[in-house]
Amino acid sequence: MVRATHTLPPISSLPQGPGVYLFYGVGDALVYVGKSKGIRGRVRTHFRERSERWMMRRVRRVETRETAGELGALLLESKLIKELKPMFNVAQKQRRRIVIAERKTMPGGYVAVHLKAVDAIDPSKSGGILGVFKHTTQAKEFMTEIARRHRLCLKLLGLERPRTACFAYHLGACNGACIGEEPADRHNDRLEDAFRERRIIAWPYRSGIIVEEASPTGRSEMFLIDNWVLVGSLTRNGGKNAEPFLPGSHRFDYDTYKLLYTFMEKKDEGRSIREVGVDEWNSYVKLATGDARTEKRIQTAPPKGESWRAGMTPRKK
Ligand SMILES: [Zn+2]
């Protein structure tokens, strides 16, 4: 068997800056897509990592796509994985569906939890969601834990279906919402509190924002983001006019939300995030989507009882 590295270009020919790399195997089948702030260094570690030998033995060709910065690399990687479904990324991440915990009001005004597997979340309805999970097992583990810590009712959490009192009540570990002993309002409030960390964080800006990244080589990218949704993006190489880069999506998806949220929480590093007015927003959207119609803002009500996170700009009342 020919060793993979024989047919590969030397790693030193790969770009050093941020971007995405694609590993192709026999028959030019796409094996893996990854991203990094430094493509060359990251690809080198793939080849050195013992645990990845099994994958890297298959690699015959490396393709790279440079971006201006980290966010561009993250979003491009996410898009390519979704579109091209490289075999090792798919194996790594079998599930794309997520599980949401919804509120369901029961007789007597008690809020019960209902789990539902979904492909995507409508951002305008995220206020009705108590929490988001990768899968049902994770949701049940979380709820078992909060039941214990907060003395919540197993019946209302949906972890048990007893006809009367839940098992925890018999053990003295539930305050008795299952049999009407604890008032609905009290249990509802404690349930909301317990789910706080699992909630989708309300969009912390008054408007859409523009994130700009620039590389030392003169490439720059601009991302139009509103309510955790990538609406469009533009790229400019040297002095040339801006042209559309990654297409936007008009629905909330959990991967992008997590990616944007994590990115924006990090303090740093020479990137710029700014809120823009409606006119400027619309003119960029027009450029990015090549579309003359102006974009309506995606509206989201802040989730009930949500507080703003440190490091993010609070929406002005
Ligand atoms: Zn109970």
py3Dmol code that shows the C-alpha trace and the ligand (Angstrom):
import py3Dmol

protein = """\
ATOM      1  CA  MET A   1       0.000   0.000   0.000  1.00  0.00           C
ATOM      2  CA  VAL A   2       1.217   3.437  -0.883  1.00  0.00           C
ATOM      3  CA  ARG A   3       1.673   5.579   2.173  1.00  0.00           C
ATOM      4  CA  ALA A   4      -0.651   8.528   2.140  1.00  0.00           C
ATOM      5  CA  THR A   5       2.045  11.077   2.737  1.00  0.00           C
ATOM      6  CA  HIS A   6       3.788  10.118  -0.536  1.00  0.00           C
ATOM      7  CA  THR A   7       1.042  11.512  -2.674  1.00  0.00           C
ATOM      8  CA  LEU A   8       0.396  14.553  -0.475  1.00  0.00           C
ATOM      9  CA  PRO A   9       1.933  17.939  -1.073  1.00  0.00           C
ATOM     10  CA  PRO A  10       4.396  18.967   1.625  1.00  0.00           C
ATOM     11  CA  ILE A  11       2.615  20.385   4.642  1.00  0.00           C
ATOM     12  CA  SER A  12       4.861  23.431   4.458  1.00  0.00           C
ATOM     13  CA  SER A  13       2.983  24.480   1.312  1.00  0.00           C
ATOM     14  CA  LEU A  14      -0.305  24.866   3.227  1.00  0.00           C
ATOM     15  CA  PRO A  15      -1.431  28.328   4.348  1.00  0.00           C
ATOM     16  CA  GLN A  16      -0.501  29.335   7.870  1.00  0.00           C
ATOM     17  CA  GLY A  17      -3.501  31.524   8.590  1.00  0.00           C
ATOM     18  CA  PRO A  18      -7.097  30.755   9.527  1.00  0.00           C
ATOM     19  CA  GLY A  19      -9.452  28.692   7.418  1.00  0.00           C
ATOM     20  CA  VAL A  20     -10.844  25.286   6.626  1.00  0.00           C
ATOM     21  CA  TYR A  21      -9.091  22.179   5.324  1.00  0.00           C
ATOM     22  CA  LEU A  22     -10.661  19.260   3.485  1.00  0.00           C
ATOM     23  CA  PHE A  23      -9.097  15.788   3.456  1.00  0.00           C
ATOM     24  CA  TYR A  24      -9.854  13.709   0.387  1.00  0.00           C
ATOM     25  CA  GLY A  25      -9.221   9.971   0.123  1.00  0.00           C
ATOM     26  CA  VAL A  26      -9.226   7.269  -2.549  1.00  0.00           C
ATOM     27  CA  GLY A  27     -11.507   8.115  -5.448  1.00  0.00           C
ATOM     28  CA  ASP A  28     -11.526  11.691  -4.176  1.00  0.00           C
ATOM     29  CA  ALA A  29     -14.063  10.830  -1.500  1.00  0.00           C
ATOM     30  CA  LEU A  30     -14.286  13.482   1.173  1.00  0.00           C
ATOM     31  CA  VAL A  31     -12.920  12.053   4.410  1.00  0.00           C
ATOM     32  CA  TYR A  32     -12.902  14.947   6.844  1.00  0.00           C
ATOM     33  CA  VAL A  33     -13.407  18.701   7.133  1.00  0.00           C
ATOM     34  CA  GLY A  34     -11.770  20.719   9.899  1.00  0.00           C
ATOM     35  CA  LYS A  35     -11.063  24.336  10.770  1.00  0.00           C
ATOM     36  CA  SER A  36      -8.304  26.189  12.527  1.00  0.00           C
ATOM     37  CA  LYS A  37      -6.846  29.594  13.239  1.00  0.00           C
ATOM     38  CA  GLY A  38      -3.647  28.151  11.746  1.00  0.00           C
ATOM     39  CA  ILE A  39      -4.323  25.623   8.963  1.00  0.00           C
ATOM     40  CA  ARG A  40      -0.751  24.403   8.483  1.00  0.00           C
ATOM     41  CA  GLY A  41      -0.078  23.711  12.163  1.00  0.00           C
ATOM     42  CA  ARG A  42      -3.425  21.991  12.648  1.00  0.00           C
ATOM     43  CA  VAL A  43      -3.022  19.700   9.643  1.00  0.00           C
ATOM     44  CA  ARG A  44       0.443  18.765  10.890  1.00  0.00           C
ATOM     45  CA  THR A  45      -0.984  17.658  14.244  1.00  0.00           C
ATOM     46  CA  HIS A  46      -3.583  15.502  12.461  1.00  0.00           C
ATOM     47  CA  PHE A  47      -0.709  13.594  10.855  1.00  0.00           C
ATOM     48  CA  ARG A  48       1.182  13.263  14.143  1.00  0.00           C
ATOM     49  CA  GLU A  49      -1.717  12.201  16.336  1.00  0.00           C
ATOM     50  CA  ARG A  50      -1.504   8.434  16.941  1.00  0.00           C
ATOM     51  CA  SER A  51      -5.224   8.117  17.558  1.00  0.00           C
ATOM     52  CA  GLU A  52      -5.975   9.613  14.138  1.00  0.00           C
ATOM     53  CA  ARG A  53      -3.720   7.349  12.127  1.00  0.00           C
ATOM     54  CA  TRP A  54      -6.645   5.243  11.037  1.00  0.00           C
ATOM     55  CA  MET A  55      -8.258   8.240   9.405  1.00  0.00           C
ATOM     56  CA  MET A  56      -5.094   9.909   8.131  1.00  0.00           C
ATOM     57  CA  ARG A  57      -3.908   6.751   6.319  1.00  0.00           C
ATOM     58  CA  ARG A  58      -6.761   7.301   3.911  1.00  0.00           C
ATOM     59  CA  VAL A  59      -5.934  10.865   3.061  1.00  0.00           C
ATOM     60  CA  ARG A  60      -4.636  11.440  -0.475  1.00  0.00           C
ATOM     61  CA  ARG A  61      -5.216  15.116  -1.002  1.00  0.00           C
ATOM     62  CA  VAL A  62      -5.658  18.213   1.132  1.00  0.00           C
ATOM     63  CA  GLU A  63      -7.656  21.195  -0.023  1.00  0.00           C
ATOM     64  CA  THR A  64      -7.722  24.440   1.916  1.00  0.00           C
ATOM     65  CA  ARG A  65     -10.010  27.466   1.989  1.00  0.00           C
ATOM     66  CA  GLU A  66      -8.609  30.497   3.700  1.00  0.00           C
ATOM     67  CA  THR A  67     -10.717  32.869   5.720  1.00  0.00           C
ATOM     68  CA  ALA A  68      -9.934  36.246   7.262  1.00  0.00           C
ATOM     69  CA  GLY A  69     -10.418  35.073  10.817  1.00  0.00           C
ATOM     70  CA  GLU A  70     -11.766  32.590  13.282  1.00  0.00           C
ATOM     71  CA  LEU A  71     -15.488  33.182  12.888  1.00  0.00           C
ATOM     72  CA  GLY A  72     -15.253  32.772   9.122  1.00  0.00           C
ATOM     73  CA  ALA A  73     -13.486  29.446   9.646  1.00  0.00           C
ATOM     74  CA  LEU A  74     -16.086  28.251  12.163  1.00  0.00           C
ATOM     75  CA  LEU A  75     -19.056  29.142   9.986  1.00  0.00           C
ATOM     76  CA  LEU A  76     -17.517  27.800   6.786  1.00  0.00           C
ATOM     77  CA  GLU A  77     -16.633  24.504   8.471  1.00  0.00           C
ATOM     78  CA  SER A  78     -20.150  24.155   9.854  1.00  0.00           C
ATOM     79  CA  LYS A  79     -21.659  24.821   6.423  1.00  0.00           C
ATOM     80  CA  LEU A  80     -19.354  22.383   4.592  1.00  0.00           C
ATOM     81  CA  ILE A  81     -19.980  19.602   7.109  1.00  0.00           C
ATOM     82  CA  LYS A  82     -23.724  20.035   6.732  1.00  0.00           C
ATOM     83  CA  GLU A  83     -23.584  20.129   2.944  1.00  0.00           C
ATOM     84  CA  LEU A  84     -20.909  17.567   2.163  1.00  0.00           C
ATOM     85  CA  LYS A  85     -21.280  15.157   5.102  1.00  0.00           C
ATOM     86  CA  PRO A  86     -17.644  14.011   5.241  1.00  0.00           C
ATOM     87  CA  MET A  87     -17.506  10.432   6.488  1.00  0.00           C
ATOM     88  CA  PHE A  88     -15.448  11.022   9.627  1.00  0.00           C
ATOM     89  CA  ASN A  89     -17.324  14.122  10.714  1.00  0.00           C
ATOM     90  CA  VAL A  90     -20.570  12.215  10.334  1.00  0.00           C
ATOM     91  CA  ALA A  91     -19.190   9.330  12.382  1.00  0.00           C
ATOM     92  CA  GLN A  92     -18.084  11.802  15.052  1.00  0.00           C
ATOM     93  CA  LYS A  93     -21.439  13.457  15.243  1.00  0.00           C
ATOM     94  CA  GLN A  94     -24.203  11.060  14.372  1.00  0.00           C
ATOM     95  CA  ARG A  95     -27.022  13.088  15.748  1.00  0.00           C
ATOM     96  CA  ARG A  96     -28.019  16.403  14.317  1.00  0.00           C
ATOM     97  CA  ARG A  97     -31.409  16.544  15.974  1.00  0.00           C
ATOM     98  CA  ILE A  98     -31.675  18.152  19.345  1.00  0.00           C
ATOM     99  CA  VAL A  99     -34.074  17.717  22.209  1.00  0.00           C
ATOM    100  CA  ILE A 100     -35.987  20.622  23.646  1.00  0.00           C
ATOM    101  CA  ALA A 101     -37.791  20.768  26.960  1.00  0.00           C
ATOM    102  CA  GLU A 102     -41.079  22.597  26.548  1.00  0.00           C
ATOM    103  CA  ARG A 103     -43.496  23.935  29.152  1.00  0.00           C
ATOM    104  CA  LYS A 104     -46.849  22.229  29.312  1.00  0.00           C
ATOM    105  CA  THR A 105     -49.494  23.621  31.648  1.00  0.00           C
ATOM    106  CA  MET A 106     -51.381  21.004  33.642  1.00  0.00           C
ATOM    107  CA  PRO A 107     -54.638  21.193  35.614  1.00  0.00           C
ATOM    108  CA  GLY A 108     -54.214  23.469  38.614  1.00  0.00           C
ATOM    109  CA  GLY A 109     -51.703  25.640  36.734  1.00  0.00           C
ATOM    110  CA  TYR A 110     -48.715  23.386  37.316  1.00  0.00           C
ATOM    111  CA  VAL A 111     -46.057  23.583  34.598  1.00  0.00           C
ATOM    112  CA  ALA A 112     -44.876  20.159  33.488  1.00  0.00           C
ATOM    113  CA  VAL A 113     -41.917  19.392  31.223  1.00  0.00           C
ATOM    114  CA  HIS A 114     -42.384  17.839  27.821  1.00  0.00           C
ATOM    115  CA  LEU A 115     -39.368  16.619  25.817  1.00  0.00           C
ATOM    116  CA  LYS A 116     -39.425  16.809  22.042  1.00  0.00           C
ATOM    117  CA  ALA A 117     -36.806  16.009  19.387  1.00  0.00           C
ATOM    118  CA  VAL A 118     -36.533  18.732  16.731  1.00  0.00           C
ATOM    119  CA  ASP A 119     -34.286  19.655  13.802  1.00  0.00           C
ATOM    120  CA  ALA A 120     -34.296  23.360  14.459  1.00  0.00           C
ATOM    121  CA  ILE A 121     -35.776  25.999  16.705  1.00  0.00           C
ATOM    122  CA  ASP A 122     -37.854  28.928  15.581  1.00  0.00           C
ATOM    123  CA  PRO A 123     -36.091  31.909  17.186  1.00  0.00           C
ATOM    124  CA  SER A 124     -39.367  33.722  17.719  1.00  0.00           C
ATOM    125  CA  LYS A 125     -40.556  30.809  19.857  1.00  0.00           C
ATOM    126  CA  SER A 126     -37.408  30.261  21.894  1.00  0.00           C
ATOM    127  CA  GLY A 127     -39.075  31.986  24.854  1.00  0.00           C
ATOM    128  CA  GLY A 128     -41.408  28.992  25.214  1.00  0.00           C
ATOM    129  CA  ILE A 129     -38.546  26.585  25.608  1.00  0.00           C
ATOM    130  CA  LEU A 130     -37.242  25.698  29.039  1.00  0.00           C
ATOM    131  CA  GLY A 131     -34.027  24.132  27.881  1.00  0.00           C
ATOM    132  CA  VAL A 132     -32.062  22.603  25.022  1.00  0.00           C
ATOM    133  CA  PHE A 133     -30.196  19.288  25.078  1.00  0.00           C
ATOM    134  CA  LYS A 134     -28.100  17.162  22.765  1.00  0.00           C
ATOM    135  CA  HIS A 135     -30.275  14.099  23.321  1.00  0.00           C
ATOM    136  CA  THR A 136     -32.922  12.603  25.607  1.00  0.00           C
ATOM    137  CA  THR A 137     -30.394  10.902  27.864  1.00  0.00           C
ATOM    138  CA  GLN A 138     -28.707  14.220  28.565  1.00  0.00           C
ATOM    139  CA  ALA A 139     -32.088  15.850  29.252  1.00  0.00           C
ATOM    140  CA  LYS A 140     -33.086  13.121  31.725  1.00  0.00           C
ATOM    141  CA  GLU A 141     -29.734  13.233  33.485  1.00  0.00           C
ATOM    142  CA  PHE A 142     -30.066  16.981  33.865  1.00  0.00           C
ATOM    143  CA  MET A 143     -33.599  16.717  35.219  1.00  0.00           C
ATOM    144  CA  THR A 144     -32.708  13.940  37.656  1.00  0.00           C
ATOM    145  CA  GLU A 145     -29.974  16.194  38.986  1.00  0.00           C
ATOM    146  CA  ILE A 146     -32.152  19.302  39.357  1.00  0.00           C
ATOM    147  CA  ALA A 147     -34.919  17.234  40.948  1.00  0.00           C
ATOM    148  CA  ARG A 148     -32.448  16.174  43.625  1.00  0.00           C
ATOM    149  CA  ARG A 149     -30.864  19.603  44.129  1.00  0.00           C
ATOM    150  CA  HIS A 150     -34.086  21.642  44.040  1.00  0.00           C
ATOM    151  CA  ARG A 151     -36.565  19.130  45.493  1.00  0.00           C
ATOM    152  CA  LEU A 152     -38.637  19.223  42.308  1.00  0.00           C
ATOM    153  CA  CYS A 153     -41.425  16.825  41.493  1.00  0.00           C
ATOM    154  CA  LEU A 154     -40.522  13.800  39.337  1.00  0.00           C
ATOM    155  CA  LYS A 155     -44.028  13.616  37.952  1.00  0.00           C
ATOM    156  CA  LEU A 156     -44.002  17.204  36.668  1.00  0.00           C
ATOM    157  CA  LEU A 157     -40.515  16.720  35.254  1.00  0.00           C
ATOM    158  CA  GLY A 158     -41.908  13.772  33.302  1.00  0.00           C
ATOM    159  CA  LEU A 159     -39.447  11.341  34.840  1.00  0.00           C
ATOM    160  CA  GLU A 160     -42.245   9.264  36.374  1.00  0.00           C
ATOM    161  CA  ARG A 161     -45.893   8.647  35.624  1.00  0.00           C
ATOM    162  CA  PRO A 162     -47.419   7.803  38.989  1.00  0.00           C
ATOM    163  CA  ARG A 163     -51.173   8.109  39.444  1.00  0.00           C
ATOM    164  CA  THR A 164     -50.783  10.097  42.646  1.00  0.00           C
ATOM    165  CA  ALA A 165     -47.606  11.084  44.496  1.00  0.00           C
ATOM    166  CA  CYS A 166     -44.208  10.650  42.887  1.00  0.00           C
ATOM    167  CA  PHE A 167     -41.555   8.360  44.327  1.00  0.00           C
ATOM    168  CA  ALA A 168     -39.493  11.320  45.563  1.00  0.00           C
ATOM    169  CA  TYR A 169     -42.468  12.512  47.622  1.00  0.00           C
ATOM    170  CA  HIS A 170     -42.547   9.214  49.490  1.00  0.00           C
ATOM    171  CA  LEU A 171     -38.859   9.676  50.256  1.00  0.00           C
ATOM    172  CA  GLY A 172     -39.423  13.237  51.443  1.00  0.00           C
ATOM    173  CA  ALA A 173     -37.450  14.591  48.443  1.00  0.00           C
ATOM    174  CA  CYS A 174     -40.362  16.281  46.591  1.00  0.00           C
ATOM    175  CA  ASN A 175     -42.268  19.161  48.153  1.00  0.00           C
ATOM    176  CA  GLY A 176     -45.552  17.650  46.991  1.00  0.00           C
ATOM    177  CA  ALA A 177     -46.543  19.417  43.783  1.00  0.00           C
ATOM    178  CA  CYS A 178     -47.727  16.032  42.486  1.00  0.00           C
ATOM    179  CA  ILE A 179     -50.557  15.916  45.042  1.00  0.00           C
ATOM    180  CA  GLY A 180     -51.232  19.657  45.271  1.00  0.00           C
ATOM    181  CA  GLU A 181     -49.370  20.111  48.536  1.00  0.00           C
ATOM    182  CA  GLU A 182     -46.952  22.654  47.076  1.00  0.00           C
ATOM    183  CA  PRO A 183     -48.753  25.549  45.321  1.00  0.00           C
ATOM    184  CA  ALA A 184     -48.385  25.695  41.522  1.00  0.00           C
ATOM    185  CA  ASP A 185     -46.728  29.143  41.478  1.00  0.00           C
ATOM    186  CA  ARG A 186     -44.029  28.076  43.880  1.00  0.00           C
ATOM    187  CA  HIS A 187     -43.126  24.924  42.025  1.00  0.00           C
ATOM    188  CA  ASN A 188     -43.285  26.735  38.666  1.00  0.00           C
ATOM    189  CA  ASP A 189     -40.845  29.393  39.871  1.00  0.00           C
ATOM    190  CA  ARG A 190     -38.440  26.838  41.232  1.00  0.00           C
ATOM    191  CA  LEU A 191     -38.626  24.890  37.966  1.00  0.00           C
ATOM    192  CA  GLU A 192     -37.786  28.012  35.929  1.00  0.00           C
ATOM    193  CA  ASP A 193     -34.823  28.720  38.195  1.00  0.00           C
ATOM    194  CA  ALA A 194     -33.491  25.201  37.906  1.00  0.00           C
ATOM    195  CA  PHE A 195     -33.570  25.342  34.088  1.00  0.00           C
ATOM    196  CA  ARG A 196     -31.884  28.739  33.836  1.00  0.00           C
ATOM    197  CA  GLU A 197     -28.492  27.488  32.658  1.00  0.00           C
ATOM    198  CA  ARG A 198     -30.096  25.389  29.902  1.00  0.00           C
ATOM    199  CA  ARG A 199     -32.002  28.202  28.316  1.00  0.00           C
ATOM    200  CA  ILE A 200     -31.255  29.835  24.999  1.00  0.00           C
ATOM    201  CA  ILE A 201     -29.768  33.175  25.867  1.00  0.00           C
ATOM    202  CA  ALA A 202     -31.789  36.107  24.552  1.00  0.00           C
ATOM    203  CA  TRP A 203     -30.125  38.037  21.768  1.00  0.00           C
ATOM    204  CA  PRO A 204     -28.306  40.734  23.730  1.00  0.00           C
ATOM    205  CA  TYR A 205     -28.345  43.494  21.095  1.00  0.00           C
ATOM    206  CA  ARG A 206     -30.994  45.943  20.037  1.00  0.00           C
ATOM    207  CA  SER A 207     -30.389  45.226  16.376  1.00  0.00           C
ATOM    208  CA  GLY A 208     -28.470  43.048  14.020  1.00  0.00           C
ATOM    209  CA  ILE A 209     -24.712  43.133  14.421  1.00  0.00           C
ATOM    210  CA  ILE A 210     -21.752  43.052  12.097  1.00  0.00           C
ATOM    211  CA  VAL A 211     -18.689  41.026  12.994  1.00  0.00           C
ATOM    212  CA  GLU A 212     -15.611  41.881  10.980  1.00  0.00           C
ATOM    213  CA  GLU A 213     -12.436  39.862  10.717  1.00  0.00           C
ATOM    214  CA  ALA A 214      -9.328  40.761   8.778  1.00  0.00           C
ATOM    215  CA  SER A 215      -6.213  38.773   8.016  1.00  0.00           C
ATOM    216  CA  PRO A 216      -2.712  40.233   7.640  1.00  0.00           C
ATOM    217  CA  THR A 217      -2.815  39.236   3.952  1.00  0.00           C
ATOM    218  CA  GLY A 218      -5.516  41.810   3.279  1.00  0.00           C
ATOM    219  CA  ARG A 219      -8.509  39.528   3.176  1.00  0.00           C
ATOM    220  CA  SER A 220     -11.484  40.636   5.213  1.00  0.00           C
ATOM    221  CA  GLU A 221     -14.873  39.161   5.949  1.00  0.00           C
ATOM    222  CA  MET A 222     -18.004  40.646   7.359  1.00  0.00           C
ATOM    223  CA  PHE A 223     -20.778  38.615   8.986  1.00  0.00           C
ATOM    224  CA  LEU A 224     -24.325  39.899   9.380  1.00  0.00           C
ATOM    225  CA  ILE A 225     -25.877  38.265  12.398  1.00  0.00           C
ATOM    226  CA  ASP A 226     -29.255  38.810  13.986  1.00  0.00           C
ATOM    227  CA  ASN A 227     -30.922  36.791  16.721  1.00  0.00           C
ATOM    228  CA  TRP A 228     -28.244  34.111  16.512  1.00  0.00           C
ATOM    229  CA  VAL A 229     -28.925  33.647  12.815  1.00  0.00           C
ATOM    230  CA  LEU A 230     -26.318  34.268  10.118  1.00  0.00           C
ATOM    231  CA  VAL A 231     -28.224  36.469   7.671  1.00  0.00           C
ATOM    232  CA  GLY A 232     -25.390  36.832   5.164  1.00  0.00           C
ATOM    233  CA  SER A 233     -21.705  37.586   4.803  1.00  0.00           C
ATOM    234  CA  LEU A 234     -19.358  39.494   2.575  1.00  0.00           C
ATOM    235  CA  THR A 235     -15.714  39.161   1.684  1.00  0.00           C
ATOM    236  CA  ARG A 236     -13.229  41.626   0.312  1.00  0.00           C
ATOM    237  CA  ASN A 237      -9.822  40.741  -1.053  1.00  0.00           C
ATOM    238  CA  GLY A 238      -7.370  43.632  -1.140  1.00  0.00           C
ATOM    239  CA  GLY A 239      -9.010  46.734  -2.566  1.00  0.00           C
ATOM    240  CA  LYS A 240     -11.744  44.945  -4.471  1.00  0.00           C
ATOM    241  CA  ASN A 241     -15.452  45.391  -3.933  1.00  0.00           C
ATOM    242  CA  ALA A 242     -17.193  43.322  -1.329  1.00  0.00           C
ATOM    243  CA  GLU A 243     -18.870  40.218  -2.659  1.00  0.00           C
ATOM    244  CA  PRO A 244     -21.106  37.587  -1.048  1.00  0.00           C
ATOM    245  CA  PHE A 245     -19.280  34.966   0.968  1.00  0.00           C
ATOM    246  CA  LEU A 246     -21.150  32.339   3.019  1.00  0.00           C
ATOM    247  CA  PRO A 247     -24.887  32.358   2.362  1.00  0.00           C
ATOM    248  CA  GLY A 248     -27.161  33.134   5.266  1.00  0.00           C
ATOM    249  CA  SER A 249     -29.777  30.881   6.708  1.00  0.00           C
ATOM    250  CA  HIS A 250     -33.079  32.163   7.892  1.00  0.00           C
ATOM    251  CA  ARG A 251     -33.764  29.763  10.623  1.00  0.00           C
ATOM    252  CA  PHE A 252     -32.274  29.256  14.010  1.00  0.00           C
ATOM    253  CA  ASP A 253     -30.153  26.158  14.312  1.00  0.00           C
ATOM    254  CA  TYR A 254     -28.595  25.016  17.517  1.00  0.00           C
ATOM    255  CA  ASP A 255     -25.069  24.406  16.173  1.00  0.00           C
ATOM    256  CA  THR A 256     -24.811  27.938  14.852  1.00  0.00           C
ATOM    257  CA  TYR A 257     -26.263  29.347  18.049  1.00  0.00           C
ATOM    258  CA  LYS A 258     -23.683  27.528  20.185  1.00  0.00           C
ATOM    259  CA  LEU A 259     -20.888  28.525  17.848  1.00  0.00           C
ATOM    260  CA  LEU A 260     -21.864  32.199  17.784  1.00  0.00           C
ATOM    261  CA  TYR A 261     -22.583  32.325  21.478  1.00  0.00           C
ATOM    262  CA  THR A 262     -19.216  30.794  22.409  1.00  0.00           C
ATOM    263  CA  PHE A 263     -17.429  33.052  19.943  1.00  0.00           C
ATOM    264  CA  MET A 264     -19.074  36.221  21.213  1.00  0.00           C
ATOM    265  CA  GLU A 265     -18.564  35.387  24.886  1.00  0.00           C
ATOM    266  CA  LYS A 266     -14.818  35.209  24.400  1.00  0.00           C
ATOM    267  CA  LYS A 267     -13.103  38.465  25.133  1.00  0.00           C
ATOM    268  CA  ASP A 268     -10.561  39.408  22.532  1.00  0.00           C
ATOM    269  CA  GLU A 269      -8.511  39.616  19.941  1.00  0.00           C
ATOM    270  CA  GLY A 270      -8.714  42.388  17.461  1.00  0.00           C
ATOM    271  CA  ARG A 271     -12.091  41.447  16.007  1.00  0.00           C
ATOM    272  CA  SER A 272     -14.832  43.966  15.848  1.00  0.00           C
ATOM    273  CA  ILE A 273     -18.480  43.534  16.782  1.00  0.00           C
ATOM    274  CA  ARG A 274     -20.806  46.456  16.228  1.00  0.00           C
ATOM    275  CA  GLU A 275     -24.484  47.169  16.192  1.00  0.00           C
ATOM    276  CA  VAL A 276     -25.725  48.882  13.075  1.00  0.00           C
ATOM    277  CA  GLY A 277     -28.730  50.989  12.207  1.00  0.00           C
ATOM    278  CA  VAL A 278     -31.512  49.781   9.943  1.00  0.00           C
ATOM    279  CA  ASP A 279     -30.292  51.583   6.801  1.00  0.00           C
ATOM    280  CA  GLU A 280     -26.740  50.327   7.054  1.00  0.00           C
ATOM    281  CA  TRP A 281     -27.999  46.839   7.911  1.00  0.00           C
ATOM    282  CA  ASN A 282     -30.288  46.756   4.898  1.00  0.00           C
ATOM    283  CA  SER A 283     -27.599  47.976   2.532  1.00  0.00           C
ATOM    284  CA  TYR A 284     -25.230  45.212   3.635  1.00  0.00           C
ATOM    285  CA  VAL A 285     -27.960  42.582   3.472  1.00  0.00           C
ATOM    286  CA  LYS A 286     -28.654  43.703  -0.066  1.00  0.00           C
ATOM    287  CA  LEU A 287     -25.006  43.278  -0.976  1.00  0.00           C
ATOM    288  CA  ALA A 288     -24.668  39.937   0.762  1.00  0.00           C
ATOM    289  CA  THR A 289     -27.801  38.338  -0.615  1.00  0.00           C
ATOM    290  CA  GLY A 290     -27.715  40.055  -3.997  1.00  0.00           C
ATOM    291  CA  ASP A 291     -31.316  40.818  -3.340  1.00  0.00           C
ATOM    292  CA  ALA A 292     -33.091  44.124  -3.634  1.00  0.00           C
ATOM    293  CA  ARG A 293     -35.725  43.371  -1.044  1.00  0.00           C
ATOM    294  CA  THR A 294     -34.839  44.666   2.372  1.00  0.00           C
ATOM    295  CA  GLU A 295     -34.578  42.285   5.188  1.00  0.00           C
ATOM    296  CA  LYS A 296     -36.995  42.386   8.034  1.00  0.00           C
ATOM    297  CA  ARG A 297     -35.420  41.915  11.407  1.00  0.00           C
ATOM    298  CA  ILE A 298     -35.886  38.511  12.938  1.00  0.00           C
ATOM    299  CA  GLN A 299     -37.854  39.143  16.095  1.00  0.00           C
ATOM    300  CA  THR A 300     -37.326  37.238  19.271  1.00  0.00           C
ATOM    301  CA  ALA A 301     -38.875  37.913  22.609  1.00  0.00           C
ATOM    302  CA  PRO A 302     -36.292  37.526  25.353  1.00  0.00           C
ATOM    303  CA  PRO A 303     -36.889  34.279  27.224  1.00  0.00           C
ATOM    304  CA  LYS A 304     -38.944  34.728  30.340  1.00  0.00           C
ATOM    305  CA  GLY A 305     -36.886  35.817  33.313  1.00  0.00           C
ATOM    306  CA  GLU A 306     -33.638  35.898  31.348  1.00  0.00           C
ATOM    307  CA  SER A 307     -30.788  38.013  32.570  1.00  0.00           C
ATOM    308  CA  TRP A 308     -28.044  39.418  30.407  1.00  0.00           C
ATOM    309  CA  ARG A 309     -24.705  37.721  30.500  1.00  0.00           C
ATOM    310  CA  ALA A 310     -21.522  39.494  31.460  1.00  0.00           C
ATOM    311  CA  GLY A 311     -19.548  40.681  28.485  1.00  0.00           C
ATOM    312  CA  MET A 312     -22.564  41.234  26.274  1.00  0.00           C
ATOM    313  CA  THR A 313     -24.282  44.497  25.616  1.00  0.00           C
ATOM    314  CA  PRO A 314     -27.689  44.628  27.250  1.00  0.00           C
ATOM    315  CA  ARG A 315     -30.582  45.618  25.084  1.00  0.00           C
ATOM    316  CA  LYS A 316     -31.684  49.084  26.136  1.00  0.00           C
ATOM    317  CA  LYS A 317     -35.194  49.281  27.435  1.00  0.00           C
TER     318      LYS A 317
END
"""
ligand_1 = """\
1
ZN
Zn -43.740 14.836 43.349
"""
view = py3Dmol.view(width=600, height=400)
view.addModel(protein, "pdb")
view.setStyle({"model": 0}, {"cartoon": {"style": "trace"}})
view.addModel(ligand_1, "xyz")
view.setStyle({"model": 1}, {"stick": {}})
view.zoomTo()
view.show()
